[in-house]
Amino acid sequence: MLQISLIGLGRMGANMARRWGRGGVSVVAFDQSADARASVVETNITAADSLAAAIASQPTPRVVWLMLPAGAITESTIDSLMTQLSPGDLLLDGGNANYKDTLRRAAKVNAVGIHYADCGVSGGVWGLQNGYCVMAGASVEDYARLKPYLEVLAPSPTEGIVHAGAVGAGHFAKMVHNGIEYGMMQALAEGFALMEAKKDFNMPIADIANAWRDGSVVRSWLLDLTADALKKPDDIAAIAPYVSDSGEGRWAVEAMVDLGVPAPVMALALTTRFATQGKGDYAAKLLAQMRAGFGGHAVKKA
């Protein structure tokens, strides 16, 4: 029976634990939250009350999978694990991470004989039911060890699963995936906004979105979600026009600059999100003041 220790039981991590457990994998799960630990206990899934207990539950060589937020918590957990794991154990970061951090961490972990891999995971809250798209960055040897676990996470053993390349490639692929996602979401949002603004046509926007789901070249899961949202205009009206941005979108634009590869759609989609957060307000005020200065145009007061 496959065994794995899973560290981090947020929305993604908890559902991954459940998919593994229901797929016959023995999972020992740990999270700092007792409620999160209790929520995943079922057949094949046990909860450890400490990081050390989650590691001690497996014989060597172990497979340990992290599903933690990017940044300090991932870094500190890796540092702690380096004192508890043994040479030959495999540590994998499945959370979102900057691929540059992944390369640095891999070198640090490899230096003490521990194997390191990374995996981009996509599927959101629907992954438990539909399976996850998994993009692994690992050596050929380590990918062979990981593949049985990935096959349970994926929609099927042959779908939604890829060895993306060497260590770091999994997170790089997920970063690009999310950059594309930003662009697709922005295009859909702008298109429906245009139709909503054309009041004289009285366009049935929800019906148009629904029609596009079949046969159209823009059909997609994002369109499916959009079409469902458009059926509830009151819900849309109640939402504040604020869109957060994750690290992945920023990292994709940084990679564009680093590599000198044009990716204007990703960059514009990211900057549009900044604008919704009020980060363009100062510039907009200056623009209004400039127009007033050269043309005497009226300025709206806050």
Backbone torsions as a table, in degrees:
resi	resn	phi	psi	omega
1	MET	NA	132.0	177.7
2	LEU	-64.5	140.5	178.1
3	GLN	-126.7	142.1	178.5
4	ILE	-150.8	145.5	171.7
5	SER	-103.7	126.6	-178.2
6	LEU	-113.8	123.6	-178.7
7	ILE	-111.5	113.9	-179.6
8	GLY	113.1	113.2	-174.6
9	LEU	-123.9	49.4	170.4
10	GLY	-73.5	-163.0	-177.2
11	ARG	-58.6	-42.6	180.0
12	MET	-74.1	-50.1	-175.6
13	GLY	-60.0	-42.8	-178.5
14	ALA	-63.2	-43.5	-179.8
15	ASN	-71.3	-30.5	174.7
16	MET	-66.0	-40.7	176.4
17	ALA	-58.3	-44.1	-179.1
18	ARG	-65.6	-40.2	-179.6
19	ARG	-66.6	-41.0	176.1
20	TRP	-62.3	-49.1	-177.7
21	GLY	-59.3	-44.2	-179.4
22	ARG	-72.3	-15.8	176.3
23	GLY	-95.0	7.7	174.4
24	GLY	94.6	9.7	177.9
25	VAL	-92.7	136.5	176.3
26	SER	-83.6	118.1	-174.1
27	VAL	-117.5	128.6	167.8
28	VAL	-109.2	118.6	-171.1
29	ALA	-112.7	142.1	175.5
30	PHE	-135.0	140.1	172.2
31	ASP	-147.3	152.5	178.6
32	GLN	-65.1	-23.0	-179.9
33	SER	-87.3	122.4	177.2
34	ALA	-63.5	-36.6	178.7
35	ASP	-63.6	-41.5	178.7
36	ALA	-63.7	-40.8	178.6
37	ARG	-62.6	-45.8	-177.6
38	ALA	-64.9	-30.5	-173.9
39	SER	-70.6	-18.9	-174.9
40	VAL	-103.2	-5.3	-176.1
41	VAL	-68.3	119.4	175.8
42	GLU	-161.7	-171.6	-179.0
43	THR	-53.0	129.2	178.8
44	ASN	75.2	-1.4	179.6
45	ILE	-122.3	122.0	173.8
46	THR	-118.7	154.7	-179.0
47	ALA	-108.3	131.1	174.8
48	ALA	-95.4	145.1	-177.5
49	ASP	-91.1	4.2	176.3
50	SER	-156.3	161.0	176.8
51	LEU	-61.9	-42.5	-179.3
52	ALA	-60.9	-40.5	-179.6
53	ALA	-66.9	-36.7	178.6
54	ALA	-63.9	-35.1	179.9
55	ILE	-76.6	-43.2	-177.6
56	ALA	-65.8	-16.9	-177.1
57	SER	-69.8	-19.5	-176.6
58	GLN	-107.0	142.4	169.1
59	PRO	-75.3	157.2	176.2
60	THR	-79.6	151.9	-5.1
61	PRO	-77.2	134.4	-174.7
62	ARG	-91.8	159.7	167.5
63	VAL	-120.3	120.7	-178.7
64	VAL	-123.0	126.9	-175.2
65	TRP	-116.1	125.1	177.4
66	LEU	-97.0	134.4	172.1
67	MET	-131.3	71.1	-174.3
68	LEU	-119.9	159.5	176.5
69	PRO	-61.6	148.9	178.4
70	ALA	-62.2	146.4	172.9
71	GLY	110.7	-141.0	-167.9
72	ALA	-61.9	-40.3	-176.6
73	ILE	-65.9	-38.1	176.5
74	THR	-66.5	-44.3	-178.9
75	GLU	-60.9	-47.8	-177.0
76	SER	-67.6	-34.5	179.1
77	THR	-68.6	-40.6	176.7
78	ILE	-61.8	-43.0	179.0
79	ASP	-60.6	-40.5	178.8
80	SER	-67.4	-41.8	-178.9
81	LEU	-65.6	-30.1	-179.5
82	MET	-61.6	-24.5	178.8
83	THR	-89.6	-8.5	-175.7
84	GLN	-113.5	-25.1	-179.9
85	LEU	-83.5	165.5	-178.3
86	SER	-114.3	156.2	175.1
87	PRO	-53.6	135.6	-177.7
88	GLY	96.8	-18.2	174.8
89	ASP	-67.9	154.4	-179.4
90	LEU	-115.6	119.1	177.7
91	LEU	-107.5	127.6	-178.5
92	LEU	-125.4	135.5	174.8
93	ASP	-101.6	111.7	179.9
94	GLY	-102.9	-1.7	176.5
95	GLY	-80.7	173.4	175.6
96	ASN	-69.7	133.8	178.3
97	ALA	-153.1	149.3	172.9
98	ASN	-68.1	128.1	-175.3
99	TYR	-58.8	-26.7	177.2
100	LYS	-66.9	-38.4	174.7
101	ASP	-65.1	-37.9	179.5
102	THR	-61.2	-44.5	179.4
103	LEU	-63.6	-41.7	179.4
104	ARG	-65.2	-43.9	-179.5
105	ARG	-66.7	-38.2	179.0
106	ALA	-60.0	-43.8	179.8
107	ALA	-62.5	-40.8	-179.3
108	LYS	-65.0	-44.8	-177.3
109	VAL	-72.4	-41.4	179.7
110	ASN	-61.7	-29.5	-177.4
111	ALA	-62.5	-22.6	177.8
112	VAL	-106.8	15.6	172.9
113	GLY	88.3	5.2	179.2
114	ILE	-93.2	136.3	178.3
115	HIS	-78.5	151.8	-177.8
116	TYR	-137.6	139.7	177.5
117	ALA	-145.9	168.0	178.6
118	ASP	-137.9	157.2	-179.4
119	CYS	-147.6	123.3	168.6
120	GLY	-79.0	132.9	-177.8
121	VAL	-124.6	124.2	177.8
122	SER	-126.5	145.8	179.6
123	GLY	153.5	-18.4	175.8
124	GLY	57.5	-150.6	-175.9
125	VAL	-71.3	-10.7	179.6
126	TRP	-92.1	-1.1	-176.5
127	GLY	-62.8	-36.2	179.9
128	LEU	-58.3	-45.0	-177.2
129	GLN	-79.0	-44.7	-171.4
130	ASN	-99.3	-13.3	-174.0
131	GLY	94.4	159.6	-177.6
132	TYR	-108.6	149.1	167.1
133	CYS	-84.7	123.8	-175.6
134	VAL	-122.1	128.5	-175.7
135	MET	-121.8	102.7	-171.9
136	ALA	-95.3	136.7	170.9
137	GLY	-111.3	113.5	-173.4
138	ALA	-166.3	162.3	170.4
139	SER	-65.9	163.8	178.5
140	VAL	-59.2	-41.5	-179.3
141	GLU	-63.4	-47.6	-177.7
142	ASP	-70.0	-33.3	177.0
143	TYR	-63.4	-38.1	177.9
144	ALA	-61.4	-35.8	177.1
145	ARG	-70.0	-36.5	-175.8
146	LEU	-80.9	-27.5	-169.5
147	LYS	-54.0	-42.6	179.3
148	PRO	-59.6	-33.9	177.9
149	TYR	-72.3	-39.4	179.7
150	LEU	-66.1	-36.3	-179.1
151	GLU	-64.3	-29.5	176.8
152	VAL	-76.0	-38.4	179.2
153	LEU	-67.8	-38.2	-173.3
154	ALA	-69.7	163.5	177.2
155	PRO	-56.0	-34.9	173.6
156	SER	-156.1	166.8	-180.0
157	PRO	-60.4	-15.5	-177.5
158	THR	-118.8	3.3	-178.0
159	GLU	-125.1	138.8	174.6
160	GLY	71.4	23.4	-176.9
161	ILE	-135.4	134.0	-178.7
162	VAL	-152.5	140.5	167.9
163	HIS	-85.9	100.7	-170.3
164	ALA	-75.5	-15.3	-179.5
165	GLY	141.5	-158.6	-178.6
166	ALA	-68.2	173.5	178.9
167	VAL	-52.0	132.4	-176.4
168	GLY	103.2	-25.6	-176.3
169	ALA	-69.5	-31.1	178.6
170	GLY	-63.7	-46.0	178.3
171	HIS	-70.8	-33.1	177.4
172	PHE	-66.2	-43.1	178.7
173	ALA	-62.4	-41.0	179.5
174	LYS	-67.5	-35.7	176.8
175	MET	-61.6	-47.2	178.7
176	VAL	-64.8	-41.7	176.5
177	HIS	-53.3	-46.4	-178.0
178	ASN	-71.6	-32.1	174.2
179	GLY	-62.6	-43.1	176.2
180	ILE	-62.7	-41.1	178.4
181	GLU	-58.5	-43.1	177.3
182	TYR	-56.8	-47.3	-177.9
183	GLY	-65.1	-42.8	179.4
184	MET	-64.3	-43.8	178.9
185	MET	-61.9	-42.6	-178.8
186	GLN	-63.7	-42.5	-179.6
187	ALA	-63.4	-43.9	178.5
188	LEU	-63.1	-45.8	-178.7
189	ALA	-61.6	-42.9	-179.4
190	GLU	-66.8	-39.5	-179.4
191	GLY	-63.1	-45.4	179.6
192	PHE	-71.1	-29.9	175.6
193	ALA	-64.8	-38.1	177.3
194	LEU	-61.9	-44.7	-179.6
195	MET	-67.8	-36.8	178.9
196	GLU	-65.2	-30.8	-178.4
197	ALA	-77.4	-18.6	-178.9
198	LYS	-84.8	74.2	-170.5
199	LYS	-64.3	-34.7	-173.8
200	ASP	-68.0	-18.2	177.4
201	PHE	-85.5	-16.8	-178.9
202	ASN	50.6	51.9	-173.1
203	MET	-73.6	132.3	176.7
204	PRO	-80.2	82.9	-169.3
205	ILE	-60.5	-41.8	-179.7
206	ALA	-62.3	-38.7	179.0
207	ASP	-68.0	-38.2	178.2
208	ILE	-64.0	-44.7	178.4
209	ALA	-60.2	-41.2	-179.4
210	ASN	-65.6	-39.2	178.8
211	ALA	-64.3	-37.9	-179.0
212	TRP	-65.3	-17.3	-177.1
213	ARG	-69.8	-17.0	-178.3
214	ASP	-122.9	118.1	174.8
215	GLY	86.8	-20.4	-177.1
216	SER	-75.2	150.1	177.6
217	VAL	-72.9	-12.5	177.9
218	VAL	-100.6	10.5	178.4
219	ARG	-63.1	140.0	-176.8
220	SER	-171.1	169.2	176.1
221	TRP	-65.0	-38.0	177.0
222	LEU	-61.5	-38.1	176.3
223	LEU	-66.5	-39.1	177.1
224	ASP	-57.9	-46.8	-179.7
225	LEU	-64.3	-38.7	179.2
226	THR	-65.8	-43.6	179.6
227	ALA	-60.9	-40.8	178.0
228	ASP	-65.0	-39.6	-179.8
229	ALA	-65.8	-38.0	-177.5
230	LEU	-68.0	-16.4	176.4
231	LYS	-73.6	-10.5	-177.3
232	LYS	-124.9	69.8	-176.3
233	PRO	-60.4	-30.4	179.5
234	ASP	-66.1	-35.3	177.9
235	ASP	-66.2	-40.2	178.9
236	ILE	-64.4	-43.1	-178.2
237	ALA	-62.4	-27.1	-176.4
238	ALA	-85.2	-5.6	-176.4
239	ILE	-89.3	135.9	174.7
240	ALA	-70.2	140.5	-178.4
241	PRO	-77.1	60.6	-177.8
242	TYR	-126.5	125.5	-179.5
243	VAL	-123.0	120.1	178.1
244	SER	-73.5	161.0	173.4
245	ASP	-125.5	139.3	178.5
246	SER	-90.3	170.1	176.7
247	GLY	-60.8	-31.2	-175.3
248	GLU	-59.0	-42.9	-179.5
249	GLY	-63.7	-41.8	178.7
250	ARG	-65.3	-42.9	-178.9
251	TRP	-64.1	-35.1	178.8
252	ALA	-63.9	-40.9	179.2
253	VAL	-69.8	-36.8	175.6
254	GLU	-62.5	-40.2	178.5
255	ALA	-65.4	-36.0	175.6
256	MET	-56.6	-45.3	-179.9
257	VAL	-68.3	-45.3	-178.6
258	ASP	-58.8	-41.6	-174.0
259	LEU	-92.3	-11.0	-178.1
260	GLY	66.4	30.6	-179.9
261	VAL	-104.8	122.1	-177.5
262	PRO	-66.4	129.3	175.7
263	ALA	-142.0	61.7	-172.3
264	PRO	-63.8	-31.9	-178.7
265	VAL	-65.2	-44.8	177.9
266	MET	-61.3	-44.1	-177.6
267	ALA	-64.6	-43.4	-179.4
268	LEU	-67.8	-37.9	178.2
269	ALA	-62.8	-39.8	178.5
270	LEU	-65.5	-45.9	-177.9
271	THR	-67.2	-29.1	175.3
272	THR	-64.3	-38.6	176.8
273	ARG	-64.2	-38.7	176.6
274	PHE	-59.1	-41.0	-178.3
275	ALA	-61.8	-37.9	179.7
276	THR	-67.4	-20.8	-177.8
277	GLN	-89.0	5.1	179.5
278	GLY	84.6	5.0	-176.7
279	LYS	-77.0	-8.3	175.7
280	GLY	-103.8	5.2	-174.1
281	ASP	-64.4	-41.9	-178.0
282	TYR	-63.3	-44.6	178.6
283	ALA	-62.2	-39.3	179.8
284	ALA	-64.4	-37.5	177.2
285	LYS	-64.4	-40.6	177.9
286	LEU	-65.3	-39.0	177.6
287	LEU	-60.7	-45.2	178.7
288	ALA	-61.3	-39.5	-179.3
289	GLN	-68.7	-37.3	177.2
290	MET	-62.2	-44.5	179.4
291	ARG	-61.0	-39.0	178.4
292	ALA	-66.0	-36.7	-176.8
293	GLY	-69.3	-44.5	-175.9
294	PHE	-92.3	-21.9	-174.5
295	GLY	-124.9	-1.6	-178.7
296	GLY	68.6	21.1	-179.1
297	HIS	-71.1	145.8	-178.6
298	ALA	-65.7	146.2	177.4
299	VAL	-112.7	128.3	176.1
300	LYS	-78.8	131.4	178.5
301	LYS	-88.3	144.4	178.2
302	ALA	-66.6	NA	NA
